[in-house]
Amino acid sequence: MKITPDRFRLAVQAAFTLFSLYAGYRFILFLNWASGRSETFAPKPGAVEGFLPISALLGFRRLFSSGFWDRAHPAGLTIFLAALVMAFLFRKGFCGYVCPVGFLSGLLERVGRRLGMARIPPRRVDLALHALKYLGMGGFVFAVFAMSPRSLEFFLRSPFNMTSDAHMLDFFLHPSGMALAVLAALALLSVIVRNFWCRYLCPYGALLGLFAWFGPVRVKRDADACVHCGKCSASCPSGIAVEKKDAVLTPECIGCGQCVGACPVKGCLGFKALGRRIPWQTVAVGAVLVLLIARVWAGHAGVWDNPLPPEMLKRVYQAGAGLM
């Protein structure tokens, strides 16, 4: 079976999604021990902190202003910084290959395509909806960087932030009726509109897109070789009009390479970095390597696991997450 950019991306995304589910399972074992429901100690997996981007942004603000690494969710800050680095070096590789939400959004888009429903709104509506995630991103960044150092320290040390991963897990395991209705609406919209959440609502993706905008990697099109078949644009999950661009610089490009795989003219489309052509697999491999290097470095530097002794961490979760 030929390895295409589409199949390769799907495999990498699926692997990270399965790993995320495994980390969630390990976190449940930790909470069972912390609550006293199990006598078997299970260490808290740092990977679950990747689902706490707001806490990570607060930790980044603290690191930026004071030079101190957040100890409440140190792995979350590591993952956040790794995502920024991979966005600059390898487009939005985090969105395209790592994020489980992006994986689910892509599956819903595939369903929509098969049903003939997945569409992109008219340009004016599309641009207006795009503004939503940038407004959300701007709101979060402004609110975090406008906080006084005292308020920032108070929140980072608060029981709610210390146990925010437990609250996040509870949201997924015991969603309210309203939450289920919102999730169902987002799923339906993702079938009707291509990548609705990632395209219009995700502030994390908006931030990563701005870093990618200034990065060295981009898709380049040979205008002389192009036959204007439209297959590249039709295959793009972000709905980018690739056939009309000499170079894809938009923050919406996730570096998936599906346009490259769909192009029928050899050499017409391809990734380039600093003017030199690179294999389409570079973005995925590079993004994964950045994450792995960050994990190894954080482990050696002691900024991956919460430094509190297990029994003290147990009491923190019992008090902050109501595990008594």
FIKOL-274864 format. One line per 5 residues: number of its first residue (from 0); their letters; for each residue y, z, x of N, C-alpha, C, O. Coordinates in steps of 0.001 Angstrom, whole numbers, plus 500000, padded with zeros to 6 digits. Layout:
BEGIN
NUM> A> Y Z X Y Z X Y Z X Y Z X  ...;
This chain:
BEGIN
0> MKITP> 498806 500000 500843 500000 500000 500000 501253 500000 500885 501379 500819 501795  502161 499088 500611 503379 498989 501387 504280 500184 501128 504491 500582 499982  504815 500757 502217 505729 501890 502089 507146 501348 501894 507761 500843 502834  507644 501455 500699 508989 501004 500371 509938 502196 500381 509490 503340 500296  511250 501946 500483 512204 503062 500421 512051 503896 499154 512203 505117 499192;
5> DRFRL> 511754 503248 498043 511597 503956 496780 510399 504905 496827 510519 506071 496452  509247 504415 497284 508050 505251 497359 508204 506352 498400 507773 507485 498185  508816 506015 499519 509015 506995 500577 509905 508135 500087 509606 509308 500309  510993 507780 499424 511905 508795 498896 511202 509676 497875 511352 510898 497890  510439 509056 496994 509734 509813 495962 508761 510813 496583 508637 511940 496104;
10> AVQAA> 508074 510403 497644 507110 511279 498307 507805 512468 498966 507341 513604 498858  508930 512200 499656 509647 513287 500324 510232 514252 499292 510153 515468 499461  510813 513713 498237 511367 514560 497187 510283 515422 496537 510488 516613 496299  509144 514819 496256 508051 515552 495632 507569 516685 496536 507260 517777 496059  507507 516420 497842 507070 517441 498792 508035 518625 498789 507598 519776 498776;
15> FTLFS> 509329 518357 498800 510303 519445 498782 510293 520192 497452 510499 521405 497416  510055 519472 496366 509987 520131 495061 508780 521058 494982 508880 522171 494465  507644 520603 495492 506450 521454 495522 506687 522672 496409 506259 523776 496075  507367 522477 497538 507685 523607 498408 508608 524597 497701 508451 525809 497849  509562 524085 496939 510469 524954 496190 509710 525783 495162 509994 526965 494973;
20> LYAGY> 508737 525151 494496 507912 525887 493534 507087 526965 494238 506911 528064 493713  506585 526639 495429 505822 527621 496201 506725 528790 496605 506320 529949 496517  507955 528482 497049 508892 529543 497409 509211 530417 496200 509336 531636 496321  509342 529782 495032 509573 530536 493810 508410 531463 493494 508610 532602 493071  507194 530969 493701 506002 531793 493479 505985 532985 494439 505679 534106 494033;
25> RFILF> 506312 532743 495708 506371 533840 496683 507461 534843 496320 507307 536043 496547  508551 534354 495764 509631 535248 495352 509196 536117 494169 509568 537287 494080  508425 535549 493285 507883 536339 492159 506986 537451 492689 507030 538573 492185  506174 537153 493700 505321 538185 494310 506179 539285 494933 505837 540464 494843  507295 538904 495565 508199 539897 496143 508788 540782 495048 508834 542004 495189;
30> LNWAS> 509237 540163 493957 509830 540939 492862 508792 541831 492193 509121 542936 491761  507556 541378 492101 506495 542228 491552 506315 543476 492412 506125 544575 491890  506376 543299 493732 506271 544453 494628 507509 545341 494508 507398 546566 494458  508695 544714 494463 509932 545483 494396 510038 546286 493104 510630 547365 493084  509467 545763 492036 509540 546447 490738 508437 547481 490560 508461 548250 489599;
35> GRSET> 507473 547507 491473 506374 548453 491356 505209 547919 490550 504231 548633 490331  505297 546666 490101 504194 546093 489334 503013 545733 490229 501899 545536 489744  503257 545647 491534 502198 545362 492498 502382 546269 493715 503509 546531 494138  501276 546743 494270 501336 547573 495473 501255 546739 496746 501428 547268 497845  500993 545444 496609 500872 544554 497762 502242 544045 498171 502924 543375 497395;
40> FAPKP> 502639 544366 499390 503950 543921 499863 503962 542414 500094 503039 541863 500694  505014 541753 499614 505223 540316 499830 506650 540137 500316 507579 540510 499599  506865 539587 501493 508239 539408 501996 509017 538423 501133 508455 537493 500555  510302 538647 501065 511169 537749 500298 511328 536427 501038 511749 536433 502195  511003 535281 500412 511169 533976 501075 512634 533555 501093 513279 533477 500048;
45> GAVEG> 513150 533287 502282 514560 532914 502393 514893 531607 501704 516042 531388 501320  513904 530728 501538 514164 529405 500969 514734 529469 499556 515436 528548 499137  514444 530547 498806 514951 530627 497431 516472 530711 497410 517094 530402 496394  517076 531125 498519 518531 531252 498561 519223 529892 498572 520440 529811 498407  518448 528826 498764 519009 527491 498666 519491 527160 497260 520240 526203 497064;
50> FLPIS> 519056 527961 496274 519474 527754 494885 520726 528561 494548 521080 528695 493377  521401 529102 495571 522595 529923 495353 523801 529310 496076 524357 529940 496975  524212 528097 495700 525299 527435 496437 526637 528160 496345 527430 528100 497285  526907 528852 495223 528191 529557 495102 528223 530750 496044 529226 530994 496715  527127 531490 496092 527046 532604 497034 527155 532097 498467 527791 532732 499309;
55> ALLGF> 526530 530944 498745 526611 530362 500085 528041 529944 500420 528484 530097 501558  528763 529416 499428 530156 529042 499648 531003 530273 499956 531905 530219 500793  530710 531379 499279 531411 532629 499568 531082 533111 500980 531957 533585 501705  529816 532986 501359 529422 533357 502712 530090 532475 503755 530455 532945 504832  530248 531186 503433 530928 530262 504344 532390 530651 504500 532939 530596 505601;
60> RRLFS> 533021 531045 503393 534429 531489 503466 534533 532709 504380 535461 532799 505184  533612 533630 504269 533629 534824 505117 533422 534444 506585 534097 534962 507474  532475 533529 506824 532223 533067 508188 533452 532372 508753 533801 532565 509918  534105 531566 507929 535282 530806 508346 536446 531734 508688 537171 531484 509651  536630 532793 507916 537797 533655 508094 537572 534803 509070 538519 535284 509692;
65> SGFWD> 536316 535248 509208 536065 536424 510043 535061 536196 511163 534998 536982 512108  534276 535128 511066 533258 534874 512077 531963 535632 511856 531046 535542 512672  531875 536385 510753 530671 537166 510464 529753 536414 509506 530202 535855 508505  528467 536410 509826 527460 535737 508994 527083 536629 507820 526858 537828 507989  527016 536041 506632 526645 536802 505438 525228 537349 505578 524304 536589 505868;
70> RAHPA> 525042 538649 505379 523732 539270 505518 523019 539441 504188 521826 539743 504157  523742 539249 503085 523101 539373 501776 522142 538209 501542 520992 538405 501149  522634 536990 501791 521816 535793 501634 521998 534898 502863 522563 533810 502754  521529 535342 504019 521752 534582 505258 521101 533210 505249 521667 532257 505784  519916 533090 504649 519246 531792 504596 520028 530816 503729 520068 529620 504017;
75> GLTIF> 520651 531326 502662 521447 530465 501794 522602 529836 502541 522905 528659 502345  523263 530625 503413 524362 530095 504214 523844 529076 505224 524496 528062 505473  522669 529341 505809 522072 528394 506750 521794 527052 506078 522110 525998 506629  521201 527096 504886 520871 525871 504154 522153 525125 503769 522215 523898 503847  523170 525877 503356 524444 525274 502969 525069 524517 504136 525508 523378 503978;
80> LAALV> 525107 525155 505316 525687 524509 506485 524851 523309 506925 525395 522288 507346  523523 523437 506826 522645 522316 507166 522894 521135 506237 522872 519984 506672  523132 521419 504948 523403 520352 503986 524707 519633 504318 524800 518414 504169  525718 520386 504770 526987 519761 505156 526806 518873 506377 527355 517773 506441  526032 519357 507347 525790 518579 508560 525022 517305 508237 525368 516226 508718;
85> MAFLF> 523972 517434 507416 523177 516243 507102 523971 515268 506240 523740 514061 506306  524909 515775 505428 525751 514872 504638 526632 514033 505551 526799 512834 505330  527193 514662 506571 528055 513917 507494 527255 512926 508330 527684 511788 508521  526098 513349 508829 525324 512501 509730 524468 511469 508997 524286 510352 509483  523940 511845 507818 522949 510997 507141 523242 510843 505648 522374 511045 504799;
90> RKGFC> 524490 510480 505357 524907 510299 503970 524584 511556 503162 524561 512656 503715  524339 511407 501880 523976 512576 501060 522458 512731 501079 521794 512686 500043  521926 512918 502301 520476 513040 502447 519907 514221 501700 518764 514179 501244  520698 515285 501569 520234 516451 500812 519990 516073 499361 518971 516447 498781  520926 515329 498771 520789 514898 497375 519652 513888 497226 518897 513933 496255;
95> GYVCP> 519537 512985 498183 518582 511894 498063 517150 512270 498371 516224 511639 497862  516948 513304 499209 515584 513584 499658 515143 515041 499516 513942 515312 499505  516076 515979 499408 515712 517397 499441 515844 518084 498088 514961 518847 497697  516919 517829 497376 517242 518585 496162 516228 518369 495036 516035 517233 494604  515573 519433 494550 514617 519306 493437 515276 518828 492145 514653 518124 491350;
100> VGFLS> 516539 519213 491938 517244 518765 490735 517445 517250 490789 517333 516560 489776  517744 516745 491987 517863 515303 492148 516553 514594 491892 516530 513486 491356  515452 515241 492279 514121 514679 492024 513853 514578 490520 513396 513542 490037  514138 515651 489783 513932 515632 488332 514863 514630 487659 514468 513932 486725  516099 514564 488140 517049 513600 487587 516556 512174 487802 516695 511319 486927;
105> GLLER> 515975 511927 488986 515443 510600 489275 514259 510244 488396 514118 509096 487974  513404 511224 488117 512264 510974 487227 512735 510624 485819 512182 509730 485178  513751 511328 485344 514285 511035 484016 514939 509653 483989 514868 508942 482986  515574 509283 485098 516164 507939 485179 515073 506879 485088 515253 505857 484425  513937 507119 485757 512825 506167 485699 512307 506020 484270 511980 504920 483823;
110> VGRRL> 512240 507152 483562 511823 507093 482162 512802 506245 481365 512405 505400 480563  514092 506484 481600 515114 505720 480893 515049 504239 481186 515250 503417 480292  514769 503889 482436 514653 502469 482794 513460 501832 482085 513562 500720 481568  512339 502534 482063 511138 501981 481413 511342 501806 479915 510802 500884 479303  512129 502703 479337 512409 502595 477907 513562 501636 477614 513882 501370 476456;
115> GMARI> 514176 501123 478674 515309 500210 478491 516558 500921 478028 517412 500313 477383  516684 502218 478348 517807 503011 477842 518811 503367 478926 519995 503529 478633  518362 503492 480179 519242 503956 481258 520399 502979 481461 520194 501808 481782  521596 503476 481271 522780 502615 481367 523860 503313 482197 523794 504515 482453  524853 502526 482609 526052 503051 483239 527204 502751 482296 527352 501605 481872;
120> PPRRV> 528027 503738 481953 529131 503512 481012 530129 502491 481556 530119 502186 482749  530991 501960 480683 532050 501061 481148 532863 501714 482268 532962 502939 482341  533433 500896 483123 534063 501382 484360 535092 502493 484114 535092 503494 484830  535960 502334 483125 536994 503338 482884 536378 504669 482473 536811 505726 482932  535377 504618 481617 534690 505845 481196 533938 506450 482374 533928 507666 482565;
125> DLALH> 533310 505581 483160 532546 506032 484319 533445 506773 485310 533082 507844 485795  534607 506212 485609 535534 506846 486544 536057 508168 485999 536198 509140 486741  536346 508201 484691 536842 509448 484084 535786 510547 484148 536105 511705 484419  534525 510183 483897 533453 511175 483944 533190 511639 485380 532832 512795 485606  533368 510729 486352 533202 511105 487744 534144 512235 488126 533812 513076 488961;
130> ALKYL> 535319 512251 487512 536319 513264 487860 535829 514680 487549 536304 515646 488146  534876 514805 486612 534436 516140 486199 533856 516937 487365 534200 518105 487547  532979 516317 488153 532353 517077 489236 533339 517388 490353 533217 518416 491019  534315 516508 490562 535311 516781 491595 536274 517883 491139 536745 518680 491951  536557 517917 489852 537364 519015 489322 536602 520333 489451 537173 521359 489818;
135> GMGGF> 535296 520289 489141 534476 521484 489283 534407 521949 490725 534542 523137 491016  534194 520996 491627 534144 521334 493050 535472 521932 493505 535500 522957 494187  536572 521284 493123 537889 521782 493514 538153 523174 492975 538749 524009 493655  537703 523424 491741 537883 524747 491146 537133 525823 491913 537674 526895 492184  535885 525532 492259 535083 526510 493013 535688 526771 494393 535839 527921 494804;
140> VFAVF> 536035 525692 495107 536573 525842 496462 537896 526607 496431 538130 527486 497260  538755 526269 495472 540051 526960 495366 539847 528436 495055 540468 529299 495677  538970 528728 494087 538753 530121 493696 538207 530944 494858 538614 532087 495064  537288 530358 495612 536676 531090 496732 537682 531311 497857 537777 532422 498380  538435 530283 498240 539353 530424 499362 540658 531119 498974 541451 531490 499840;
145> AMSPR> 540876 531294 497665 542060 532033 497230 541782 533535 497145 542711 534324 496977  540527 533931 497259 540170 535347 497191 540728 536095 498396 540746 535571 499510  541175 537303 498166 541609 538147 499270 540379 538607 500048 539290 538688 499479  540531 538910 501334 539389 539404 502110 538714 540620 501471 537491 540751 501522  539496 541490 500881 538928 542689 500242 538076 542312 499044 536970 542826 498877;
150> SLEFF> 538590 541412 498207 537836 540974 497030 536567 540248 497434 535521 540406 496804  536668 539441 498504 535509 538703 498990 534418 539668 499451 533252 539504 499091  534789 540671 500243 533818 541647 500729 533211 542426 499573 532011 542702 499563  534043 542780 498600 533552 543537 497448 532500 542744 496694 531467 543288 496303  532762 541446 496486 531789 540638 495735 530516 540422 496537 529418 540548 495996;
155> LRSPF> 530648 540096 497827 529462 539832 498638 528556 541056 498719 527336 540919 498807  529140 542242 498690 528361 543472 498782 527964 544020 497413 527274 545036 497323  528399 543350 496355 528117 543849 495004 526634 543720 494677 525974 542810 495177  526094 544619 493841 524682 544534 493439 524338 543192 492796 523231 542682 492968  525294 542620 492051 525009 541338 491391 524766 540243 492415 523801 539489 492294;
160> NMTSD> 525639 540143 493435 525455 539102 494450 524224 539373 495300 523496 538444 495651  523986 540634 495633 522834 540969 496461 521524 540543 495800 520551 540221 496482  521506 540544 494465 520276 540209 493731 520453 538957 492872 519738 538774 491886  521410 538091 493246 521695 536912 492423 520512 535960 492355 520367 535238 491368  519649 535937 493389 518468 535070 493334 517484 535549 492266 516798 534742 491639;
165> AHMLD> 517420 536865 492064 516558 537402 490998 517110 537023 489630 516347 536689 488724  518429 537073 489475 519044 536663 488212 518818 535175 487954 518584 534763 486818  518891 534372 489019 518644 532939 488888 517213 532681 488438 516978 531857 487554  516258 533377 489038 514858 533213 488649 514657 533621 487199 513935 532954 486458  515292 534712 486789 515152 535166 485400 515699 534126 484430 515172 533956 483331;
170> FFLHP> 516760 533428 484841 517319 532370 483990 516295 531270 483753 516176 530760 482639  515547 530898 484808 514563 529831 484676 513309 530292 483935 512706 529523 483188  512924 531544 484145 511692 532041 483515 511909 532487 482076 510998 532396 481253  513116 532972 481767 513404 533468 480413 514738 532919 479917 515673 533684 479681  514832 531603 479758 516103 531011 479318 516420 531364 477864 515529 531506 477027;
175> SGMAL> 517697 531496 477597 518132 531752 476227 518038 530476 475402 517825 529394 475947  518197 530603 474100 518178 529434 473233 519295 528467 473585 519106 527250 473573  520460 529020 473898 521595 528164 474283 521298 527425 475578 521595 526237 475702  520706 528134 476556 520377 527496 477831 519374 526367 477630 519516 525299 478226  518371 526590 476804 517380 525551 476523 518025 524338 475860 517683 523196 476166;
180> AVLAA> 518966 524599 474947 519652 523497 474263 520474 522674 475255 520494 521445 475185  521157 523367 476189 521963 522668 477195 521063 521854 478125 521371 520705 478439  519952 522451 478566 519025 521738 479446 518416 520523 478752 518242 519467 479360  518094 520690 477464 517541 519565 476705 518570 518443 476563 518230 517264 476659  519824 518820 476336 520891 517815 476215 521081 517073 477535 521253 515854 477550;
185> LALLS> 521047 517822 478652 521188 517186 479965 520019 516252 480265 520201 515184 480850  518818 516664 479858 517644 515810 480075 517768 514518 479270 517476 513436 479778  518199 514633 478019 518357 513448 477175 519440 512525 477725 519267 511307 477766  520552 513112 478146 521633 512310 478709 521197 511627 480009 521660 510530 480322  520300 512281 480765 519815 511690 482011 518883 510514 481767 518713 509667 482644;
190> VIVRN> 518280 510453 480588 517456 509310 480203 518340 508145 479758 518042 506981 480025  519430 508485 479075 520317 507464 478525 521311 506944 479568 521587 505746 479636  521842 507865 480377 522828 507521 481404 522199 507800 482766 521695 508899 482993  522219 506846 483656 521538 506975 484948 522090 508142 485771 523274 508201 486103  521171 509071 486086 521517 510236 486927 522754 510973 486413 523708 511208 487155;
195> FWCRY> 522717 511326 485144 523893 511910 484502 524386 513158 485230 525573 513256 485540  523495 514115 485511 523909 515356 486160 524475 515097 487557 525579 515539 487878  523724 514389 488372 524155 514132 489748 525426 513276 489778 526289 513451 490638  525519 512368 488842 526610 511396 488835 527933 512007 488382 528991 511669 488913  527871 512914 487390 529108 513382 486766 529369 514883 486840 530515 515309 486694;
200> LCPYG> 528345 515690 487062 528538 517127 486876 528279 518002 488096 528769 519130 488138  527538 517536 489079 527135 518415 490185 528268 518599 491210 528577 517665 491950  528887 519781 491264 529972 519995 492237 529467 520065 493673 530198 519730 494604  528220 520498 493857 527630 520547 495197 527521 519131 495766 527859 518895 496926  527046 518190 494945 526952 516799 495359 528311 516192 495640 528451 515349 496527;
205> ALLGL> 529321 516623 494880 530678 516124 495112 531170 516541 496495 531771 515740 497211  530917 517792 496869 531324 518276 498187 530593 517532 499300 531204 517128 500289  529287 517354 499135 528506 516644 500147 528954 515186 500255 528947 514610 501343  529341 514593 499129 529801 513213 499133 531063 513028 499961 531231 512001 500618  531952 514018 499935 533174 513924 500735 532862 513973 502226 533495 513272 503015;
210> FAWFG> 531891 514797 502617 531481 514836 504022 530834 513508 504418 531068 512993 505512  530009 512955 503503 529330 511690 503796 530325 510536 503932 530093 509597 504693  531414 510610 503202 532430 509566 503217 532954 509308 504637 533286 508178 504994  533022 510383 505440 533565 510261 506792 532472 510104 507848 532772 510040 509040  531213 510040 507427 530111 509956 508362 529923 508571 508963 530511 507603 508482;
215> PVRVK> 529113 508467 510006 528932 507195 510712 527925 506247 510075 527943 505052 510371  527043 506749 509202 525977 505920 508636 526428 505290 507331 527058 505945 506500  526103 504017 507154 526449 503328 505904 525565 502092 505733 524998 501582 506700  525459 501628 504511 524749 500387 504224 525715 499221 504429 526823 499218 503892  525280 498228 505216 526112 497055 505477 525460 495822 504862 524237 495683 504864;
220> RDADA> 526304 494923 504330 525827 493680 503710 526339 492479 504479 527522 492393 504808  525430 491549 504761 525806 490288 505409 526234 489318 504305 525394 488742 503614  527532 489149 504150 528067 488322 503068 527574 486876 503150 527402 486227 502118  527347 486365 504354 526902 484986 504509 525448 484810 504074 525071 483752 503570  524640 485841 504270 523220 485751 503907 522963 486105 502448 521922 485746 501897;
225> CVHCG> 523897 486802 501823 523702 487283 500452 523604 486118 499461 524392 485175 499519  522623 486197 498549 522438 485170 497525 522950 485646 496166 522825 484943 495163  523530 486851 496148 524127 487399 494923 523138 487451 493755 523469 487091 492625  521922 487905 494054 520912 488033 493001 521118 489285 492158 520611 489366 491039  521858 490262 492682 522146 491486 491943 521056 492541 491996 521190 493597 491379;
230> KCSAS> 519979 492272 492724 518870 493233 492762 519258 494537 493449 518780 495606 493068  520113 494456 494447 520536 495675 495152 521308 496597 494219 521046 497800 494176  522251 496043 493476 523046 496844 492549 522192 497410 491424 522366 498556 491009  521257 496582 490933 520407 497025 489825 519476 498157 490246 519122 499002 489424  519075 498184 491519 518129 499205 491972 518806 500505 492371 518142 501538 492465;
235> CPSGI> 520112 500477 492607 520826 501657 493100 520842 502756 492046 521371 502546 490955  520269 503938 492347 520270 505021 491364 521661 505566 491072 521884 506188 490033  522600 505330 491993 523967 505802 491789 524844 504758 491108 526027 505000 490865  524269 503597 490801 525010 502563 490094 526107 501910 490913 527109 501462 490355  525935 501847 492225 526947 501243 493099 526799 499721 493086 525683 499208 493165;
240> AVEKK> 527904 499003 492988 527882 497535 493005 527746 497061 494452 528705 496563 495042  526565 497219 495009 526326 496942 496428 526634 495489 496771 527182 495208 497837  526287 494565 495877 526454 493137 496168 527921 492725 496290 528218 491624 496751  528839 493603 495880 530258 493286 495962 530934 493950 497159 532141 493809 497351  530157 494672 497963 530737 495412 499073 530200 494903 500415 529026 494553 500530;
245> DAVLT> 531054 494869 501402 530604 494545 502752 529973 495778 503405 529031 495664 504189  530504 496950 503071 529964 498215 503554 530063 499243 502437 531095 499342 501774  528995 500008 502224 528972 501012 501168 529483 502330 501742 528771 503026 502466  530730 502659 501407 531366 503873 501916 531521 504937 500846 531860 506077 501163  531285 504603 499604 531516 505514 498493 530776 506837 498653 529651 506848 499155;
250> PECIG> 531379 507953 498239 530715 509258 498295 529484 509338 497396 528696 510278 497499  529320 508352 496516 528169 508388 495607 526880 507906 496270 525801 508112 495715  526961 507276 497431 525752 506779 498103 524935 507941 498641 525449 508766 499397  523655 508013 498254 522783 509101 498690 521871 508672 499841 521000 509432 500265  522075 507463 500338 521301 507002 501489 519832 506777 501202 519006 506872 502110;
255> CGQCV> 519489 506481 499961 518075 506338 499584 517456 505039 500103 516238 504960 500265  518281 504020 500366 517767 502757 500881 517096 501873 499842 516495 500859 500194  517187 502238 498574 516524 501421 497550 517143 500031 497458 516452 499062 497145  518439 499932 497730 519076 498613 497711 518523 497749 498841 518320 496547 498673  518280 498378 500003 517709 497648 501141 516311 497154 500801 515956 496019 501118;
260> GACPV> 515514 498008 500154 514156 497623 499785 514102 496558 498714 513145 495787 498647  515146 496507 497856 515149 495533 496760 515670 494163 497190 515420 493168 496510  516385 494099 498301 516992 492833 498724 515916 491819 499137 515070 492134 499974  515935 490607 498562 514919 489605 498890 515214 488822 500175 514365 488064 500644  516409 488997 500744 516793 488245 501937 516682 489156 503161 517404 490147 503268;
265> KGCLG> 515805 488828 504052 515576 489649 505239 516846 489728 506090 517443 488712 506446  517237 490959 506402 518399 491170 507252 519732 491159 506551 520767 491391 507176  519724 490891 505253 520997 490842 504526 521588 492239 504357 522786 492438 504561  520755 493200 503986 521185 494571 503795 520475 495474 504797 519303 495264 505111  521182 496466 505291 520553 497409 506209 521496 498541 506556 522707 498430 506368;
270> FKALG> 520947 499620 507059 521764 500751 507491 522321 500480 508881 521652 499917 509748  523560 500897 509061 524174 500828 510383 524860 502157 510700 525388 502833 509816  524837 502506 511980 525534 503693 512452 526315 503321 513701 525746 502861 514691  527622 503527 513644 528496 503174 514766 528322 501715 515171 528347 501377 516354  528146 500854 514161 528056 499425 514390 526687 498907 514774 526526 497700 514953;
275> RRIPW> 525687 499778 514907 524348 499348 515308 523365 499558 514158 523382 500590 513488  522508 498557 513944 521528 498644 512854 520473 499697 513180 520001 499798 514313  520114 500483 512154 519095 501521 512303 518064 501357 511196 518394 500810 510143  516821 501811 511394 515790 501701 510350 516185 502463 509092 516878 503478 509164  515740 501967 507936 516109 502630 506690 515504 504032 506590 516009 504864 505837;
280> QTVAV> 514433 504304 507335 513810 505633 507302 514652 506685 508012 514397 507881 507871  515656 506249 508777 516450 507172 509597 517113 508262 508771 517155 509420 509187  517632 507896 507600 518344 508874 506773 517410 509998 506337 517753 511175 506451  516234 509634 505839 515281 510653 505383 514793 511512 506535 514801 512741 506452  514367 510862 507610 513851 511606 508768 514944 512485 509364 514691 513634 509728;
285> GAVLV> 516144 511954 509464 517260 512721 510019 517602 513924 509165 517838 515014 509686  517630 513733 507843 517953 514836 506935 516920 515953 507045 517277 517129 507100  515648 515588 507076 514581 516580 507184 514660 517301 508524 514476 518517 508584  514932 516562 509604 515034 517180 510930 516195 518173 510994 516059 519240 511591  517328 517837 510391 518470 518764 510377 518073 520068 509707 518409 521148 510193;
290> LLIAR> 517359 519971 508590 516940 521167 507859 515939 521988 508676 516029 523215 508721  514991 521309 509316 513988 522022 510112 514622 522682 511335 514287 523817 511675  515530 521977 511992 516215 522547 513157 517034 523767 512742 517048 524780 513440  517716 523661 511599 518503 524790 511102 517607 525993 510817 517973 527133 511105  516414 525725 510240 515481 526839 509946 515004 527514 511221 514985 528742 511303;
295> VWAGH> 514622 526730 512209 514132 527295 513474 515253 528074 514168 515033 529182 514658  516455 527488 514207 517582 528166 514849 517900 529482 514155 518116 530500 514812  517929 529459 512813 518258 530671 512059 517235 531768 512298 517586 532945 512379  515964 531382 512412 514932 532368 512689 515123 533021 514049 514998 534239 514182  515426 532211 515059 515632 532746 516410 516929 533545 516498 517006 534521 517245;
300> AGVWD> 517950 533139 515742 519240 533825 515788 519280 535057 514892 520243 535824 514931  518243 535249 514089 518203 536402 513199 519111 536289 511994 519580 537301 511472  519369 535055 511542 520239 534858 510383 519519 534095 509273 520117 533297 508552  518226 534362 509159 517478 533758 508058 517065 534808 507025 517244 534601 505824  516519 535923 507483 516057 536975 506574 517094 538084 506437 517815 538405 507382;
305> NPLPP> 517151 538660 505238 518002 539823 505001 517573 540944 505950 516387 541271 505998  518498 541542 506706 518119 542516 507731 517732 543896 507198 517268 544735 507970  517912 544154 505895 517581 545471 505359 516085 545743 505468 515286 544827 505272  515689 546957 505771 514269 547314 505777 513668 547088 504388 514375 547224 503389  512384 546748 504305 511771 546431 503007 511997 547485 501926 512309 547140 500787;
310> EMLKR> 511845 548759 502266 512005 549800 501251 513437 549875 500738 513660 550109 499550  514405 549677 501624 515807 549681 501202 516101 548449 500348 516797 548545 499337  515569 547283 500755 515757 546068 499973 515119 546226 498596 515633 545717 497600  514006 546927 498552 513329 547202 497285 514234 547976 496347 514325 547653 495162  514910 549006 496871 515802 549814 496035 517008 548996 495569 517493 549173 494452;
315> VYQAG> 517490 548092 496444 518622 547238 496066 518252 546373 494863 519036 546250 493922  517066 545776 494891 516650 544921 493778 516311 545715 492532 516519 545237 491417  515800 546903 492704 515533 547739 491539 516821 548095 490822 516865 548108 489591  517877 548386 491585 519162 548766 490984 519948 547549 490503 520493 547550 489399  520004 546515 491336 520862 545364 491016 520281 544396 490026 521021 543743 489291;
320> AGLM> 518946 544285 489989 518312 543312 489085 517563 543984 487934 516874 543320 487160  517704 545292 487830 517060 546007 486718 515550 545926 486746 514918 545682 485718  514963 546131 487920 513510 546012 488050 512787 547349 487876 511580 547443 488100  513519 548359 487481 512882 549671 487324 511814 549639 486235 511175 550656 485967;
